[in-house]
């Protein structure tokens, strides 16, 4: 991580967890990612999609969307809303 973009490494690792169906590990890593990269719409959108697709948790995804809209700067909120419609 010292020489690479940390966000890219986290995203790659979480995708590996998703492919290998280690959903608990992926969920924990997403929680770390939203703390570290709170202002990244990409992280929020991927976490919402993870909740919808793999965990089949529509209510959880809705709560994540609400949290993301509170955390993201105004200029990035439209990205998150557009990707979740």
C-alpha positions as CSV (number, residue, x, y, z in Angstrom):
1,X,0.0,0.0,0.0
2,X,3.0,2.3,0.5
3,X,3.7,2.4,-3.2
4,X,0.2,1.9,-4.7
5,X,-3.1,3.6,-4.5
6,X,-4.7,2.3,-1.3
7,X,-8.3,2.6,-2.5
8,X,-7.6,0.5,-5.6
9,X,-6.0,-2.2,-3.5
10,X,-8.9,-2.3,-1.1
11,X,-11.4,-2.5,-4.0
12,X,-9.4,-5.3,-5.6
13,X,-9.3,-7.2,-2.3
14,X,-13.0,-6.8,-1.6
15,X,-13.8,-8.1,-5.2
16,X,-11.6,-11.2,-4.4
17,X,-13.7,-11.8,-1.2
18,X,-16.9,-11.4,-3.2
19,X,-15.8,-13.9,-5.9
20,X,-14.7,-16.5,-3.3
21,X,-18.0,-15.9,-1.4
22,X,-16.3,-14.8,1.8
23,X,-19.2,-12.4,2.4
24,X,-18.4,-11.7,6.1
25,X,-14.8,-10.7,5.3
26,X,-16.1,-8.5,2.4
27,X,-18.6,-6.8,4.6
28,X,-16.0,-6.1,7.3
29,X,-13.6,-4.7,4.6
30,X,-16.4,-2.5,3.2
31,X,-16.9,-1.1,6.7
32,X,-13.2,-0.2,6.9
33,X,-13.3,1.3,3.4
34,X,-16.2,3.6,4.2
35,X,-14.4,4.9,7.2
36,X,-11.1,5.5,5.3
37,X,-12.7,6.8,2.1
38,X,-15.8,8.4,3.4
39,X,-15.9,10.9,0.5
40,X,-15.6,8.3,-2.3
41,X,-18.8,7.7,-4.1
42,X,-17.3,4.7,-5.8
43,X,-16.9,2.9,-2.4
44,X,-20.4,3.8,-1.3
45,X,-22.0,2.6,-4.6
46,X,-20.1,-0.7,-4.5
47,X,-21.1,-1.3,-0.9
48,X,-24.7,-0.7,-1.7
49,X,-24.5,-3.0,-4.7
50,X,-22.9,-5.7,-2.5
51,X,-25.7,-5.4,0.0
52,X,-28.3,-5.7,-2.8
53,X,-26.7,-8.5,-5.0
54,X,-24.8,-10.8,-2.7
55,X,-26.5,-10.2,0.7
56,X,-30.0,-9.6,-0.8
57,X,-30.5,-6.9,1.8
58,X,-32.6,-4.1,0.3
59,X,-33.2,-2.4,3.6
60,X,-29.5,-2.4,4.4
61,X,-28.8,-1.0,1.0
62,X,-31.3,1.8,1.5
63,X,-29.7,2.7,4.9
64,X,-26.3,2.7,3.2
65,X,-27.6,5.1,0.6
66,X,-29.0,7.4,3.3
67,X,-25.6,7.3,5.1
68,X,-23.7,8.0,1.9
69,X,-25.8,11.0,1.1
70,X,-24.9,12.4,4.6
71,X,-21.2,11.7,4.2
72,X,-20.5,12.6,0.6
73,X,-19.8,16.1,-0.6
74,X,-22.7,17.7,-2.5
75,X,-20.8,17.4,-5.9
76,X,-20.6,13.6,-5.5
77,X,-24.1,13.0,-4.2
78,X,-25.7,12.9,-7.7
79,X,-23.3,10.2,-8.7
80,X,-24.5,8.0,-5.8
81,X,-28.1,8.7,-6.5
82,X,-27.8,8.1,-10.2
83,X,-26.1,4.7,-9.7
84,X,-28.6,3.5,-7.2
85,X,-31.7,4.2,-9.3
